[in-house]
Amino acid sequence: MALPPPSSPPLPLPGEAIETAAAGPADGQRYLSLVAAATDQLMAADDPGAMIDSLFALIRKDLRLDVFFHFRRDGDAVRLETSGGLTPAERQSASGLDVGPSACGQVMRERRTLHLTDIQTSDEARTGFVRSLGVDVYLCMPLVHGDEVLGTLGFGRRAAEPFDGEEQRLLMLLCHYAALAQHRLRIEQALRRGLETQARLLAELNHRVRNALQVAIGLVSHERREARDPETRGALMRAAERLQVLASAHRPLYATADPGLVDLPALFGDVITQLRGDPGIPPITVASPVAVPIERAVAAALLLDALMVEGAGVPRISFAVSGAQGNEILRISFEAIGWGRIADLIDRDRLVMRLCHQLRATLTNEDDGCLILVMPHDGGAHGTRPASH
C-alpha cells in the first residue's frame, strides 16, 4: 500500500495546476474546463450537500471515479453529509460508520491527504469500509479553512490505477474551493440565524412596548374621563397625548434592519397627523436623509408636541444638515403664522427647557412666522439611513 509523505505537497494555485496539466494538451484542456465549471458550481452553491453532489457528477466520468464520501465536522461531531456511487444499504452503513479509526478520521486528525492503493489486498482496519465496497484506490483530503477542519472529501476507484500527480493536484484544488464554498455557506447561515433572532426579538419588544403604552394610554384616558375638574382633565389629556408621541417614536424601530435609528422627518409627520387627526398636513422638506438615535428621536418628538400646543396652525417643516462629517448641525425650521413668537418658550416652559438641554438645542426666530430649532446631528457618529421609498 502506498502511503503519503509526512506532509502534503503545497496546495496549487489555479495557475500552477493549469500549467502543470498543460504538459498533455488534451488533459490540460480537459482539466481547465473542469476547474472552470466546478468553480462556478461551488461558488454559486447554496446547499453544502448538493454542492458536493454536483461536483461529483461533474468530474466522475473524466476522473474515473466510482464512489465519494463527504464527512462534515460540526464541533466534536462528525457525520456523513453526502455520498455518491452507493446503494441505499451502503449509504446507510456509511452513515453509521465510526469515523475515528477510518482513513477519513486519520485525515481529519493529521490534516493531510491520504492516497491509499491496493486496498483489496490489504487488511488494514482504516480501509475496512471502503474495502467492503470493492474500492481499491482511495484519495481522501481534508476540507480546511484557516485553522478549522470542516470535514473530509474522499474519492474511490474500484478497478482503475492510482490517481496520478495531475489528478491529485486537480482534486486538491477542487477540495480547496469546496472548503471556501462551505465556509461561505456557514457564514451565510450564521448571518441568517442572527437576522432571524433579531427579528424575533424586535417583534417581541414591539409587542411588549406597544401593549405597555396602550395600557398606560388607556388608564390615563379613563382617569381623564372620570375627572371632574377641568384643569385635571386637561392635564391628563396632555399626558395621554405625550404617551401617544412616545408610541409614535418607538413604532419605526421595529420595521427597520437598523434598530438604533429613527427617521426623524417621518416621525414628525406621524406626530402631527396623530395630534391634529388630519393626514393632509403641509409637506415636510428634507434635503437629505435624517436618522437619529431613538433617545434623541423621543426627545425631539416630545419637543414638537410641546411646540404644537403653543403654535397656531400646522407649520411647514424643513430639515437641513450642514457641517463636516462628525460635526454636523441639524437645522429644523417651522413656518406658519405666529410660530416665530414662541421662541421664548424655552424660558417659560420647564419641559421644553429640559428637552432642549437634552438635545443640546437652541430655539430662535427669523420673524414672527418662522421658528428655528438648531442642534448637533448625530449622523456623523451613528450614520444615516437611506430614505425609505
N, C-alpha and C positions, 0 to 999 in steps of 0.2 A: 504494500500500500504506500502510495506517495504521500508524504506528509509535507506541510508547508514549511517555509523557512521561519525562523523565530519571529519575524515581523513582516507584515505585508509590504509589498512594494508601494512607493508613494502613489497616491491616487492621481490618475492622469487628468490633466486639464483637457477640455474639449479639443483644443487644437492639437495636443500631443496624441490623443487617441486617434484622431483622424489621420495625422501624419504617419504614425506607425502602421496603421492599416493600409495606407496607400501603397505599401510595398507590393501588394497584389491589387492591381487596378479594379478587378471585379469585386473583390472583397471590400476594398476601400470605399467604392461607391455604395455598396450594399450597407456597410456599417454606417456610412454617413447618413443614408436615408433612414436607417433605424434610429440613430441618435436624434435626428430632427423630429421624426414622428413621435418617438417616445417622449421627448422633452415637451412637445406640445400637449400631449395627453396628461403627463404628470403635472405640469404647471397649471392646467385648466381643471384638474380634478376637484370634486367637492365631496368625495367619499373615499376613505382610505382603502377599504376592501375592494371596491370596484376599480380603484386606480391600479392596484397590483394585478387584478384580473385582466384588465385591458392591456397592461404591459406584457403579461404572459402570452395573451392571444396575438399580440403584435410580433413578438420575437420568437415564438415557439418553433415555427417551421424553419426559419433561417438558421437558428442555432441548434436545431435538432433536440429540442427539449421534450421530455416526456412528463415530468411532474414538477411542481413547485410548491413550496410552503412559505407562508409569511406568518411568523410568530410576532406578536405585538407585546411590548412590555409596558405595563401601567404600574408604576411604583415597584413593589416587590412581586406583583402578579404577572405571569406570562400566559398568554392564551393564543390559540390559533385564530388569526384574524381572517385568513382566507387561504385557499389551496386550489390546485388545478391538476387535472390528469388522474384523479382518483375516483373510485367507485364510491357510492354513498356509505358503504360499510367501512371502506378505508378512511374516508373522511371522518367518520365517527371515531375510529381508532386514533386518528391523528389529534382530534380534539381532546381526547383523554390522555394523551401522551405525557409522561413525566419528562419535561424538557431538560431538567437539570443534568442528568447523566448523558444526554444525547449530544450529537455533534453541534446542534443549534445552541444548546446550553453552554458548551465549551466556547463557541464563537462569541456569545454574549459576555462571558466572564473574561475572556482574553482580548476581546475587541479586535480580532484579526480574522482574516478569511481562511477557510479550510477548503482545500481541493483534495477530495478523497477519491481514490481509484481502486479497482479490483475489489470492490465491496463484496461481491458474491463469493469470493474465495477467502473472505476474512471472517473471523469470529469475534471481532471487537464489539463490546456492548454499545458503544456510542453510535454505531451504524446499524443496530439491530432492526429498527423500524424501517428504515429505507431499504435495507436488505430484504425484508419481508415483502416489499413492493416490487422486487425484481430490479431495483436500481443498482447499477454497477459503478457509476461515476456521479459524484455529488459535489457541487460547489456551493458553499454556504458563506454568506457575507453579513457582517454586522451593519445595521442601519444606525448611524451615529450622527448626531448634530451637536457640535461643540463637545461638551463633556458628558452628554446624555446619550445613553444607548436606548434607542426607540424600539429595537427588536432585531429580527434577522430575516433575511431573504435567501432562500436556498433553491437551487435548480438541479434536477437529476436527469440522467440519461440511463436507459436500460441496456441498449445494445449499440453504443457508439463509443468512439475513442474518447480519451480525456479531453477536457477543454484546453485548447492551445492558448498561447500567450495573448494573442489578439482577442480571442473570445473572452478570456478572463478580464482583460482591461476594459473591454466594452461593457461587460456585465457589472464591473466595479463602478464604472462611470454612471451607468443607469441606476445602480443602487444608491450612489451619492445623490442623484437627482430625486430619487424616491424618498430619501431621508429629508431632503429640503422640502419636498412637497408635503410630507407628513408633518413636519414641524409647522409649516404654514397652516395646515388644516387644524392642528392642535391650538395654535394661537387664535385662529378664527373662531373655533369652538369655544374657547375660553372667553373671548370677547362677546360672543352671542349670549353665553350664560350670564356674564356680567350685566349686559344690557337688559336681559330678561329679569334678573334680580332687581336691577334699578327700577324697571317699570313696575314690578310688583310692589316694591317699597313705596314708590311715589303714589301708586294707586291707593295703597293702604293709608298713607299720610293724607292724601286728598280726602279720602272718606272720613278719617278721624277729625281733621281740621274743619272740613265742611260741616260735619254733624255738630261739632262743638260750637262753632259760630252760629249755626242755625238755632241751636238750643238757647244760646245766650241772647240772640236777637228776639226769639220768641218770648223769653222771660221778660226782657226789658219792655217789649211791646205790650205784653199783658199788664205789667205794672203801670205803664203809661195810660192804658185804657181804664184801669181801676183808680188812678189818682184823681182826686177832686180838685186839687189846687192847680190852676192854670200854669203857674211857674214850674211846678214839679212836672206836669205833663210835657211842657216844652223842653225841660232838661232831659227827660227820659227819651223824648223823640230824637234829640240830638245824639244821645248815646247810641240809640238804635241805628241812626244814620252812620255813625262812625264805625260801628261793627260791620255794617254793610260795606264800607270802604275797605276795612281790613280783609273782608272776604274777597272783594274785587282784586286786591293786591296779591293775594295768595293764589287765586284761581289760575293765572297763566303759568305758574310754576309746573303744573302737572301735565302740561301739553307741550313741553319742550325737552330736547335732549340735553340742554344745559340748565340744570335745576337751580343754578345760583343767580341767574339774571332774569330781569323782568323788562319787557318792552314798555318804557315809560310813556311815550305818546299814546299807545293803545290803552294803557291803564287809565290815563287821564280821560280818554274818550268814554271808557266804561263807567268811570265815577260820575262824570257829568250826566250821562244818559240815565244812570241809576238815581241821581239826586233830582233831576228835573223830569224824569219819566218821558222824555221826548227824544226819539232816536235821530231826529232831524237837527242835530246840533251843528254849529258852524264848523268848517273844516279845521283840522289841526295840521299845520305845516311843519314838515320835518326835512331839514336839509340833508341829513344822513342818519342812519340807524342810531338810536339812543337806548342802550340797555344798561340797567344799573342793578346792583345787588339788592336782594329782597328787603333788607333793613332800610336802605335809602328809598326804595320804592314805596314802602309803607309810610315813611315819614312824609314823602312828597305828596302822596295821595291824601293823607290827613291834612296837610297844609292846604292843598287845593280845596278840600271840603270846607275848611275854615274860611278861605277867601271867598268861596261861593256864597257863604252866608252873608257876607258883608257887601259883595259886589252886586250891582244891579244888572240883571240880564246875564246871558251866557256869552263869554268873550271868545274872540278868535285867538287861538293859541299858536305860537310859533316856537320851534326848538332850533337852536343853533349851537354847535360846538366849535370852539376855537382854541388855539394854542398848540404847543408842541406835544407830541405823544408822551404820556406820563405826567403831563402838567396841563391837561385840558380844562377849559372853563365851559360850563353849560349855561346858556342864557335862554330863559323862557320868558316870552312876552305875552301879556294878556291885554287884548284891545277890545274895549267896549265903553260905552258912556259911563263915566263916573268911576271906572276902575283905578285910574291914577290917584284918586283921592284916598284910597285905602292903604297907601304905602306906610302910613303911620301905625298900622295895625300891629306891627312888631313891638311897638312901645306900649300898647294898651291891652293886648291880649296875651295872657300868660302862656297859653298853649302854642300860639303862633311863635312867641319868643323862643320857647323850648324846641319847637320843630326846626326853626331857622338855625338855632345853635347846633342841633344835631346834624343838620345838613351843611353847616358852615356857610349858610346862605345869607344874602342881603336882599332887601326889598327896596326898590327905588321907583320913581316915576319919571316919565318923559314929559307928560302933560296930564290933564285930567282924564284922558281917555286911554292911557297906556301905563300898565304896571309891569315892572321888570323884576324878575327873580334871577339872581346870579349865584351860582355855586360851583365848587370844584366838581369835575366829572371824573368818575372812577373808571371810565372806559379805558384809560391808559393802563390801569393796574389790573382790571378784570376782563378786558376785551369787550368787543361789541358783537352783537349777534346780528346776522343778516336780517333785513326786514322780511317779515312774513308776507306771503302772496295769497 
